[in-house]
């Protein structure tokens, strides 16, 4: 009795942080759900058959769940794709040669002199006009990304980090250009407002005609802001881009991660391995059940 009291006191003294809560939740779920299912089946089919049926059902369910994880990139995910710095390109000013002409990245040279900027009071209208202008402009294989695009926002955060790390700017000394986001490569992109037929063709094109990923490059362009003094008791001035300053283009490549990034990225590689492992185990237990049924049929046939 005293030993039981000491054990209860020990358990009571454990700090049940989220790790222990999660661990206990998983253990209770395994014991109650899986163990309860096994006990229910075993009482009707026997201990061995019950174990095979319960394991086959468990790994079959996990196999289906792994397929969903792999398709949608959810659940037990791998490392997310990142943007790796390739080059920080400088253009000395509007009256000089465009620095992208001398970029070490051959694809980036196609953006030299490209301008999709428009003038509009409404930012949303400006983005729509910029997209229309970009569709009518030869971007040499590049695609313009508006500021509302989530992919551009992710790349902008990486570009900010690289600009500060490389000592090009201090935080707050520059602004990203509203019309300075371009991307090329990667998977084919579904057109905006696509109908059902176009969506089906896009799936077929992406899955069968282009099963691999080409290298995806992103260019984020920034410029230094105009230096304006701030006065005590007054709000800081609104930062404005210095149009005479050098145009800085941050060229980045998409690192998809994983051992085979050209086919499947690291994000989906982990759930894919989970799917293959659980699918193999499901096949093993299903085959064991099949072999057990065949042996039973042979025994019954011989007895008859």
PyMOL commands that set and color helices and strands:
alter all, ss='L'
color gray80, all
select helices_A, chain A and resi 2-13+18-45+47-72+99-102+107-111+123-136+150-165+196-209+266-303
alter helices_A, ss='H'
color red, helices_A
select strands_A, chain A and resi 82-91+143-144+174-184+217-224+247-255
alter strands_A, ss='S'
color yellow, strands_A
deselect
rebuild
show_as cartoon
